Amino acid sequence: MIKRTIVTALIGVILQVSTFSANSGVGYTADFLNLGSSARNYAMGSSDGADSGDMWSALNNPAGIPNSSEVLFSSIQQKLFEDTSYNTYGLSFPLFVVDCAIQYHNLSTTGLNNNYLDTNGRPVLGSSFGSSSEALILSLAKTYSYNQNLKLILGVNAKAMQETIFDSKGQGIGGDVGIILKIANIQLGYSVINSVQPEMVWNTSSNTKEKIPELRIGAIQYSSDDKSLKLAMSLHQDANNTSVFHVGCSYSLFDIVELRAGMNDSNPSYGLGLKIGGLSVDYGTQLNLNDSQNQSNSKLTVVLTL
């Protein structure tokens, strides 16, 4: 699914670039943050939405950022293609009476060509260029504890986005809202991603504008009493009411190694995590069974507790 999304986006880039000289239109906005979840969530079939304690959970539910007195630094490194990489950096920390997280996301592609047709209709290889998508996200969450078995978390994201294709640039701001209810061993989550829809305004002659669509996520997570076993399910529904089901599980061994597996729609995933002291390293892989070559895609997350 991820490779197909990126391929579609890049094809869209090339097609749009080929028409710049004719109409100076952009017509390209990819909600690339869908690719930014952690390796842990990736291995569990992208099933978070009710999870808390992982700053990258804020991408699917801003109420999921860590509720901790510690400062956490995290980075995700992902190679989508030989010329396409996705790199993210995040910091979470307590801020007065709320929890806070700041994330930076960058998706970059190099080696694209501005191809065009000459006066005889023959294809000509144009100059090489790159494209990039960037986002800066501020997450805030407030936890209300009623007793040991009942907690309510409210969260919001504010995000600024920028995309650059050839010599055109689009910018926009948006926001997300989310809620997580903890009842004993069960966590219920609901979020609206792009509840304040980012409207990308491009620096074209016509000031082309595009809105990134809304996404609604409902999720549930179960944790065993000793927290060693976790089961998660989530349902993602887009603005066209198209739904995608995600399911995942994890099992911790000796509080050091965590084994993970899941299903993202019809695509299986797996991975593991290793925690030693204040350092955590997570690895996740998803198989794309809808691809005729059954290709896989992997990512790595590093978390450092300061």
C-alpha positions, -999 to 999 in steps of 0.1 A, spaced: 0 0 0 28 24 9 48 18 -23 16 21 -43 8 54 -26 43 68 -33 44 56 -69 10 73 -75 22 105 -59 54 106 -80 35 98 -112 12 127 -103 43 149 -97 57 141 -132 24 146 -149 18 179 -133 53 192 -139 49 184 -176 20 209 -178 36 237 -158 46 257 -189 11 254 -203 -11 264 -174 11 270 -143 -11 246 -123 0 224 -95 -29 201 -86 -8 179 -63 -12 175 -26 -3 142 -9 -11 137 28 24 123 33 20 122 71 1 89 66 36 74 61 51 88 93 40 64 120 66 46 141 82 12 133 62 -2 163 29 8 149 40 -2 114 48 -37 127 14 -39 143 -5 -33 111 -8 5 117 -35 -3 143 -29 25 168 -55 52 175 -61 41 211 -25 37 221 -8 61 245 28 66 254 43 69 219 48 104 206 43 91 170 8 79 180 -1 116 177 -3 112 139 -34 90 144 -46 105 177 -30 135 194 -42 122 228 -16 94 224 15 114 232 35 102 263 21 112 297 55 112 315 78 134 336 107 123 313 120 140 281 120 116 251 138 121 218 129 99 188 138 95 152 123 74 124 144 66 93 127 50 62 140 44 27 110 41 4 129 39 -29 165 43 -39 158 80 -45 130 85 -19 135 88 19 113 97 48 130 111 79 113 123 111 125 137 144 105 142 176 107 155 211 81 150 239 82 165 274 59 177 302 48 214 299 31 227 331 -2 208 333 -1 193 299 20 169 279 37 183 248 54 168 217 71 185 187 77 166 155 94 174 122 87 153 91 105 153 58 97 132 27 122 139 -2 127 126 -37 156 133 -60 163 125 -96 129 134 -112 130 147 -148 110 175 -163 100 156 -194 81 173 -222 71 169 -259 88 188 -286 70 205 -316 70 172 -334 53 154 -305 85 135 -295 93 130 -258 123 150 -246 142 143 -214 142 176 -194 163 189 -166 165 169 -133 148 182 -102 136 170 -68 105 173 -46 100 175 -9 72 175 17 77 189 51 56 193 83 61 207 117 36 194 143 29 206 178 9 182 200 -7 189 234 -26 165 256 -43 167 290 -49 137 312 -78 136 337 -75 108 362 -107 99 381 -93 67 398 -68 40 391 -89 24 365 -105 54 348 -86 81 328 -96 105 301 -71 120 277 -79 149 253 -54 159 226 -49 184 198 -24 188 170 -14 220 152 5 215 120 22 235 93 29 219 60 50 227 30 55 209 -4 79 218 -31 77 204 -67 102 218 -92 99 256 -88 64 255 -73 57 256 -35 26 250 -16 20 259 21 -9 253 45 -18 249 82 -43 225 98 -52 206 130 -63 173 145 -84 164 176 -85 132 195 -97 115 227 -87 83 246 -107 67 274 -89 42 296 -111 18 315 -91 -8 334 -73 -28 307 -92 -13 278 -84 18 259 -109 34 235 -98 61 210 -115 83 185 -98 111 164 -105 133 135 -74 139 115 -74 172 95 -105 184 115 -91 218 106 -83 209 70 -49 221 57 -55 242 26 -24 241 5 -19 274 -13 6 272 -42 27 300 -55 12 298 -91 -2 326 -111 -37 315 -102 -28 308 -65 -40 272 -68 -56 259 -35 -62 223 -24 -75 209 8 -62 177 24 -92 155 32 -104 146 67 -98 111 82 -117 96 111 -102 69 132 -119 47 158 -98 23 178 -96 -1 208 -67 -16 226 -64 -43 253 -35 -48 276 -29 -77 300 -25 -70 337 13 -72 334 14 -52 302 32 -80 284 4 -86 259 -13 -60 238 -41 -64 212 -52 -35 190 -78 -28 164 -86 4 145 -109 15 116 -99 43 93 -126 61 74 -119 88 48 -140 116 35 -155 93 9 -166 68 36 -141 43 24 -130 22 54 -97 3 61 -94 -22 90 -62 -26 110 -53 -52 136 -22 -58 156 -6 -75 186 26 -74 206 41 -96 233 70 -85 256 97 -109 267 116 -101 300 108 -64 295 136 -63 269 123 -77 236 89 -71 222 76 -92 193 49 -77 170 26 -86 142 -5 -73 124 -26 -67 93 -29 -34 75 -61 -41 54 -50 -73 36 -12 -67 40 6 -86 69 33 -69 90 58 -79 116 87 -66 137 103 -63 171 115 -39 196 146 -39 219 148 -18 250 180 -14 271 179 13 298 169 46 282 174 34 247 147 17 225 151 5 190 121 -7 169 120 -24 135 89 -30 114 81 -44 80 49 -45 60 44 -68 30 24 -55 0 4 -85 -12 -15 -62 -37 19 -58 -55 25 -84 -81 61 -87 -68 49 -89 -31 74 -62 -22 80 -52 14 88 -19 31 106 -14 64 113 13 89 134 19 119 126 40 150 151 50 178 138 65 211 162 80 237 149 88 272 168 118 286 
